[in-house]
Amino acid sequence: MDARDFLLAHAHDHESAYRDFRWPELDQFNWALDWFDQIASGLRAHQTALWVVDESGQDTKLTFKHLSQRSSQVANYFRSLGVDAATA
């Protein structure tokens, strides 16, 4: 979140943002736990996170909260099958 906060703080100062931005060094990263769950528990929970438009033009909008809930369901399903995320 530090990298995101840095970019938001420098949103109107492209030169500084470009010059001083550093990618975080992560030992591991989990999109569900480290991104969607964090946002889904905050003010942006009901903001559109994913907007899918198929070939027919039908669209589906999914919120951060919805993606967080679905990823938990999938994780629990895999856990019920004996899949261990630490070794997968």
Order of alpha helices (4+ residues) and beta strands (2+ residues): alpha-alpha-alpha-beta-beta-alpha
